[in-house]
């Protein structure tokens, strides 16, 4: 943390070598992030004496005792007065103070000295002082690599508080990756419960992002477990939650479960949207269940939802690959009549499918139509910017 030169020299003179004091003095005289990091890296790391002000004097945090450390409570030199002075410096210049604190926590994490880092956070938390989100992200990664799952809940909650519950995707990814080695569901369910109570007004949004991050990290069953657990908490699944789960099950080929969750969605008085139906139709198309695709298309239209590019793409590709080219061509005509711009991929796929079924004249005619309207078709750039 950023403290005055006087305070730095007084506290650190007992614990640092001549090289360490010199580096620490440099740290107090430079303000850029890069210079901070260079100074921090130059400080020799020692257990038992180094970073005395990173540990709690008055309290030994329950639940953290299992972490291995070579320091002992007797060696902690931080007093309440010292801590208050450090906090005062952070209050005077929050950005510089928190940036310096970030560098030291990063140093502690890399040295596997997590206990001191956690104790520091506990002191700050007790005083309603929260660091930058990037600082907590470092600890999320560190405790995950060390399999210290009991720590994850509190660190993630601090992370939420530090960002006013507006986390970036990297934070959720770090959380999910931290559980890659976990075989016990107790810890993740406890974390979900704690987070739901902390972020009551935004808990569903946070849960949706947690579920999505576990899915992206390949932990499908854990993502679905969190979804099931949500139903017993104050934060209930919303349309986005169900759409995420439908997509997870669809990609995994678990169609029966997908259809069950879709039925459950409607039973919960949740109104499916275009994303819900497109997810179902796309997943069923991959399995060749075009009969069910048409059922959901009819249901979707009955709810007043109009098929879009994704809907038509799935249907036309599905029927075309099965050799039902007449139905595919009919859908293409409906698509254009409805004012939905076709993509170049729809045309190319349908031309190939016509050739495979020996309908060369229709293929040539459709290819000519594609070339004449090329500028009006949705192409790769459109997909990259707006449709994917």
C-alpha positions as CSV (number, residue, x, y, z in Angstrom):
1,X,0.0,0.0,0.0
2,X,1.1,3.6,-0.6
3,X,2.4,5.1,2.6
4,X,4.5,8.1,3.4
5,X,8.3,7.9,3.2
6,X,8.5,8.3,7.0
7,X,6.1,5.5,7.7
8,X,7.8,3.3,5.2
9,X,11.3,3.7,6.6
10,X,10.1,3.3,10.2
11,X,8.1,0.1,9.6
12,X,10.4,-1.6,7.1
13,X,13.8,-0.8,8.5
14,X,13.6,-3.9,10.8
15,X,12.6,-6.3,8.0
16,X,14.5,-5.3,4.8
17,X,18.1,-5.5,3.8
18,X,19.9,-2.5,2.4
19,X,18.8,-3.5,-1.0
20,X,15.2,-3.9,0.2
21,X,15.1,-0.4,1.8
22,X,16.6,1.2,-1.4
23,X,13.9,-0.5,-3.5
24,X,11.2,0.5,-1.1
25,X,12.3,4.1,-1.2
26,X,12.2,4.0,-5.0
27,X,8.6,2.7,-4.7
28,X,7.5,5.7,-2.7
29,X,9.0,8.2,-5.2
30,X,7.5,6.8,-8.4
31,X,3.9,6.9,-9.4
32,X,3.6,5.0,-12.6
33,X,2.3,1.4,-12.6
34,X,5.3,0.1,-14.4
35,X,7.8,1.6,-12.0
36,X,5.8,0.2,-9.1
37,X,6.0,-3.3,-10.5
38,X,9.7,-3.0,-11.1
39,X,10.3,-1.9,-7.5
40,X,8.2,-4.6,-6.0
41,X,10.0,-7.3,-8.0
42,X,13.4,-6.0,-6.7
43,X,12.4,-6.6,-3.1
44,X,13.9,-9.8,-1.8
45,X,11.1,-12.1,-0.6
46,X,11.6,-13.7,2.9
47,X,9.2,-15.6,5.1
48,X,8.9,-14.8,8.7
49,X,9.7,-11.1,8.5
50,X,8.8,-9.7,5.1
51,X,5.6,-7.8,4.6
52,X,4.7,-7.6,8.3
53,X,1.9,-5.1,7.6
54,X,0.1,-7.7,5.5
55,X,-1.0,-9.7,8.4
56,X,-3.7,-9.3,11.0
57,X,-2.6,-8.7,14.6
58,X,-5.8,-8.6,16.5
59,X,-7.6,-11.4,14.7
60,X,-6.7,-14.8,13.3
61,X,-9.2,-15.3,10.5
62,X,-11.3,-18.4,11.0
63,X,-11.3,-20.8,8.1
64,X,-7.9,-19.8,6.8
65,X,-5.8,-21.8,9.3
66,X,-5.3,-24.7,7.0
67,X,-3.1,-22.6,4.6
68,X,0.6,-23.3,5.1
69,X,2.7,-20.4,6.0
70,X,6.1,-19.9,7.8
71,X,5.0,-16.8,9.7
72,X,3.6,-16.9,13.2
73,X,1.3,-14.4,15.0
74,X,4.2,-13.4,17.2
75,X,6.1,-12.1,14.2
76,X,3.3,-9.9,13.0
77,X,4.5,-6.3,13.7
78,X,1.5,-4.4,12.4
79,X,-0.3,-2.4,15.1
80,X,-3.6,-0.7,14.9
81,X,-1.9,2.6,14.6
82,X,0.2,1.4,11.7
83,X,-2.8,0.0,10.0
84,X,-4.7,3.3,10.5
85,X,-1.8,5.2,9.0
86,X,-1.8,2.9,6.0
87,X,-5.5,3.3,5.5
88,X,-5.2,7.0,5.9
89,X,-2.7,7.1,3.0
90,X,-5.1,5.0,0.9
91,X,-7.8,7.5,1.7
92,X,-5.6,10.4,0.7
93,X,-4.6,8.9,-2.6
94,X,-6.8,5.8,-3.3
95,X,-5.4,5.0,-6.8
96,X,-1.7,5.0,-5.9
97,X,-2.3,3.3,-2.5
98,X,-4.4,0.5,-4.0
99,X,-2.0,0.1,-6.9
100,X,0.9,-0.4,-4.6
101,X,-1.2,-2.8,-2.5
102,X,-2.1,-4.7,-5.7
103,X,1.6,-5.2,-6.5
104,X,2.4,-6.6,-3.1
105,X,-0.6,-9.0,-3.1
106,X,0.6,-10.1,-6.5
107,X,4.0,-10.8,-5.0
108,X,2.6,-12.7,-2.1
109,X,0.4,-14.8,-4.4
110,X,3.3,-15.8,-6.6
111,X,5.2,-16.8,-3.5
112,X,2.3,-19.0,-2.3
113,X,2.1,-16.8,0.8
114,X,-1.7,-16.6,0.5
115,X,-2.4,-16.3,4.2
116,X,-0.9,-12.9,4.6
117,X,-2.6,-11.7,1.4
118,X,-6.0,-12.9,2.8
119,X,-5.4,-11.3,6.2
120,X,-4.7,-8.0,4.5
121,X,-7.9,-8.2,2.6
122,X,-9.8,-9.1,5.8
123,X,-8.4,-5.9,7.5
124,X,-9.4,-3.8,4.5
125,X,-12.8,-5.5,4.3
126,X,-13.6,-4.8,8.0
127,X,-13.1,-1.2,7.2
128,X,-15.1,-1.3,4.0
129,X,-12.0,-0.7,1.9
130,X,-12.0,-2.7,-1.4
131,X,-9.1,-2.9,-3.9
132,X,-9.2,-3.0,-7.6
133,X,-11.0,-6.0,-9.2
134,X,-7.7,-7.1,-10.8
135,X,-6.3,-7.7,-7.3
136,X,-9.0,-10.1,-6.4
137,X,-8.6,-11.8,-9.8
138,X,-5.0,-12.6,-9.0
139,X,-6.1,-14.2,-5.7
140,X,-8.9,-16.1,-7.5
141,X,-6.3,-17.7,-9.8
142,X,-3.9,-18.4,-6.9
143,X,-6.4,-20.1,-4.6
144,X,-7.7,-22.1,-7.5
145,X,-4.2,-23.3,-8.4
146,X,-3.7,-24.2,-4.8
147,X,-7.1,-25.9,-4.5
148,X,-8.1,-23.7,-1.6
149,X,-11.8,-23.8,-2.4
150,X,-12.8,-22.5,1.0
151,X,-11.3,-19.2,0.2
152,X,-13.0,-18.7,-3.1
153,X,-16.3,-17.6,-1.8
154,X,-15.0,-14.7,0.3
155,X,-12.6,-13.5,-2.4
156,X,-15.3,-13.6,-5.1
157,X,-17.7,-11.7,-2.8
158,X,-15.0,-9.1,-2.2
159,X,-14.5,-8.9,-6.0
160,X,-18.2,-8.3,-6.5
161,X,-18.2,-5.5,-3.9
162,X,-15.1,-3.9,-5.4
163,X,-16.7,-3.7,-8.8
164,X,-20.2,-2.7,-7.6
165,X,-21.4,-6.1,-8.9
166,X,-20.3,-5.3,-12.5
167,X,-17.7,-7.9,-13.2
168,X,-15.9,-8.5,-16.5
169,X,-16.0,-11.8,-18.2
170,X,-12.4,-12.5,-17.1
171,X,-13.5,-12.6,-13.5
172,X,-16.2,-15.2,-14.1
173,X,-13.7,-17.2,-16.2
174,X,-11.2,-17.1,-13.4
175,X,-13.8,-18.3,-10.9
176,X,-14.8,-21.2,-13.2
177,X,-11.2,-22.2,-13.9
178,X,-10.6,-22.3,-10.1
179,X,-13.0,-25.2,-9.8
180,X,-11.6,-27.3,-12.6
181,X,-9.8,-29.6,-10.2
182,X,-12.6,-29.7,-7.7
183,X,-14.5,-33.0,-7.3
184,X,-16.7,-31.8,-4.4
185,X,-19.8,-29.9,-5.2
186,X,-20.2,-28.6,-1.6
187,X,-17.9,-25.6,-2.2
188,X,-19.5,-24.3,-5.4
189,X,-23.0,-24.7,-3.9
190,X,-22.0,-22.7,-0.9
191,X,-20.5,-20.0,-3.0
192,X,-23.7,-19.8,-5.1
193,X,-25.7,-19.5,-2.0
194,X,-23.5,-16.8,-0.5
195,X,-23.4,-14.8,-3.7
196,X,-27.2,-15.0,-4.1
197,X,-27.6,-13.5,-0.6
198,X,-25.0,-10.8,-1.2
199,X,-26.3,-9.6,-4.6
200,X,-30.0,-10.0,-4.0
201,X,-31.1,-7.4,-6.6
202,X,-28.7,-8.5,-9.3
203,X,-28.2,-12.1,-8.1
204,X,-29.9,-13.7,-11.2
205,X,-27.7,-11.7,-13.6
206,X,-24.6,-12.8,-11.6
207,X,-25.8,-16.4,-11.5
208,X,-26.4,-16.4,-15.3
209,X,-22.8,-15.3,-15.9
210,X,-21.5,-17.9,-13.5
211,X,-23.4,-20.7,-15.3
212,X,-22.2,-19.4,-18.6
213,X,-18.6,-19.3,-17.5
214,X,-18.7,-22.9,-16.1
215,X,-20.2,-24.0,-19.4
216,X,-17.4,-22.3,-21.4
217,X,-14.8,-23.9,-19.2
218,X,-16.2,-27.3,-20.1
219,X,-17.8,-27.9,-16.7
220,X,-21.3,-28.6,-18.1
221,X,-22.6,-30.7,-15.2
222,X,-21.5,-28.1,-12.7
223,X,-23.2,-25.4,-14.7
224,X,-26.5,-27.4,-14.7
225,X,-26.1,-28.1,-11.0
226,X,-25.9,-24.4,-10.3
227,X,-29.0,-23.9,-12.4
228,X,-30.9,-26.5,-10.3
229,X,-29.7,-25.0,-7.1
230,X,-30.9,-21.6,-8.1
231,X,-34.5,-22.8,-7.9
232,X,-34.1,-23.3,-4.1
233,X,-32.6,-19.8,-3.6
234,X,-34.1,-16.3,-3.6
235,X,-32.7,-15.7,-7.1
236,X,-34.9,-17.6,-9.5
237,X,-34.0,-18.5,-13.1
238,X,-35.1,-16.0,-15.8
239,X,-35.5,-16.3,-19.5
240,X,-31.7,-15.8,-20.0
241,X,-31.0,-18.6,-17.5
242,X,-33.2,-21.0,-19.3
243,X,-31.9,-20.0,-22.7
244,X,-28.4,-20.7,-21.5
245,X,-29.3,-24.1,-20.1
246,X,-31.2,-25.0,-23.3
247,X,-28.1,-24.1,-25.3
248,X,-25.8,-26.2,-23.0
249,X,-28.1,-29.2,-23.3
250,X,-28.5,-28.8,-27.0
251,X,-24.8,-28.6,-27.7
252,X,-24.3,-31.7,-25.6
253,X,-26.9,-33.6,-27.6
254,X,-29.0,-34.1,-24.5
255,X,-32.3,-33.4,-26.3
256,X,-34.7,-35.1,-23.8
257,X,-33.3,-32.9,-21.0
258,X,-33.5,-29.9,-23.2
259,X,-37.1,-30.5,-24.1
260,X,-37.9,-31.1,-20.4
261,X,-36.3,-27.8,-19.4
262,X,-38.2,-26.0,-22.1
263,X,-41.5,-27.5,-20.7
264,X,-40.4,-26.5,-17.2
265,X,-39.7,-23.0,-18.5
266,X,-43.3,-22.6,-19.7
267,X,-44.7,-24.2,-16.5
268,X,-42.9,-21.6,-14.5
269,X,-44.8,-18.9,-16.4
270,X,-41.6,-17.9,-18.2
271,X,-42.3,-16.7,-21.8
272,X,-39.9,-18.2,-24.3
273,X,-38.4,-15.7,-26.7
274,X,-36.9,-15.9,-30.2
275,X,-33.6,-17.1,-28.7
276,X,-35.4,-19.9,-26.9
277,X,-37.0,-21.2,-30.1
278,X,-33.9,-20.7,-32.2
279,X,-31.9,-22.7,-29.7
280,X,-34.4,-25.6,-29.8
281,X,-34.7,-25.6,-33.6
282,X,-30.9,-25.4,-34.2
283,X,-30.2,-28.2,-31.7
284,X,-33.0,-30.5,-33.2
285,X,-31.8,-29.7,-36.7
286,X,-28.4,-31.2,-35.9
287,X,-30.1,-34.4,-34.9
288,X,-32.2,-34.5,-38.0
289,X,-35.5,-34.0,-36.0
290,X,-37.0,-31.7,-38.6
291,X,-40.5,-32.8,-37.5
292,X,-40.0,-31.3,-34.1
293,X,-38.4,-28.2,-35.7
294,X,-41.6,-27.6,-37.6
295,X,-43.7,-28.1,-34.4
296,X,-41.7,-25.4,-32.6
297,X,-41.7,-23.1,-35.7
298,X,-45.5,-23.3,-35.6
299,X,-45.6,-22.7,-31.9
300,X,-43.2,-19.8,-32.2
301,X,-45.3,-18.1,-34.9
302,X,-48.4,-18.7,-32.8
303,X,-46.9,-16.6,-30.0
304,X,-46.4,-13.8,-32.4
305,X,-42.6,-14.3,-32.9
306,X,-41.3,-13.9,-36.4
307,X,-38.6,-16.3,-37.7
308,X,-35.3,-14.5,-38.2
309,X,-32.1,-15.4,-40.1
310,X,-31.0,-18.0,-37.6
311,X,-34.4,-19.7,-37.7
312,X,-34.5,-19.9,-41.5
313,X,-30.8,-20.9,-41.7
314,X,-31.4,-23.9,-39.4
315,X,-34.6,-25.0,-41.2
316,X,-33.2,-24.6,-44.7
317,X,-29.9,-26.4,-43.9
318,X,-31.7,-29.1,-42.1
319,X,-34.2,-30.0,-44.8
320,X,-31.5,-29.5,-47.5
321,X,-29.1,-32.0,-45.9
322,X,-31.8,-34.6,-45.6
323,X,-32.6,-34.3,-49.3
324,X,-35.9,-32.4,-48.8
325,X,-34.8,-29.7,-51.2
326,X,-38.4,-28.7,-52.2
327,X,-39.2,-27.8,-48.6
328,X,-35.9,-26.0,-48.3
329,X,-36.7,-23.9,-51.4
330,X,-40.2,-23.2,-50.1
331,X,-38.6,-21.9,-46.8
332,X,-36.2,-19.7,-48.8
333,X,-39.1,-18.1,-50.7
334,X,-41.0,-17.5,-47.4
335,X,-37.8,-16.0,-46.0
336,X,-37.5,-13.4,-48.8
337,X,-41.3,-12.7,-48.8
338,X,-41.1,-12.0,-45.0
339,X,-38.3,-9.4,-45.6
340,X,-35.5,-11.5,-44.0
341,X,-32.3,-11.1,-45.9
342,X,-30.8,-14.5,-46.8
343,X,-27.1,-15.2,-46.3
344,X,-24.6,-16.3,-48.8
345,X,-24.2,-19.5,-46.8
346,X,-27.9,-20.4,-47.2
347,X,-27.5,-20.2,-51.0
348,X,-24.3,-22.1,-51.2
349,X,-25.5,-24.8,-49.0
350,X,-28.8,-25.2,-50.9
351,X,-27.0,-25.2,-54.2
352,X,-24.7,-28.0,-53.0
353,X,-27.6,-30.0,-51.7
354,X,-29.5,-29.7,-55.0
355,X,-26.5,-31.0,-56.8
356,X,-26.2,-34.0,-54.4
357,X,-29.8,-34.9,-55.2
358,X,-29.2,-34.6,-59.0
359,X,-31.3,-31.5,-59.4
360,X,-28.7,-29.7,-61.5
361,X,-31.0,-27.3,-63.4
362,X,-32.4,-26.0,-60.1
363,X,-28.9,-25.7,-58.7
364,X,-27.7,-23.7,-61.7
365,X,-30.8,-21.4,-61.5
366,X,-30.3,-20.8,-57.8
367,X,-26.6,-20.2,-58.2
368,X,-27.4,-17.5,-60.9
369,X,-29.9,-15.9,-58.5
370,X,-27.2,-15.9,-55.8
371,X,-24.7,-14.2,-58.0
372,X,-27.1,-11.6,-59.3
373,X,-28.1,-10.6,-55.7
374,X,-24.7,-11.0,-54.2
375,X,-24.5,-7.4,-52.8
376,X,-27.8,-7.8,-51.0
377,X,-26.9,-11.1,-49.3
378,X,-25.6,-11.2,-45.7
379,X,-21.9,-12.2,-45.9
380,X,-19.0,-13.0,-43.5
381,X,-18.5,-9.4,-42.4
382,X,-22.2,-9.1,-41.5
383,X,-22.1,-12.3,-39.5
384,X,-19.0,-11.3,-37.6
385,X,-20.4,-7.9,-36.6
386,X,-24.1,-8.5,-36.1
387,X,-25.1,-12.1,-36.2
388,X,-22.6,-14.0,-34.2
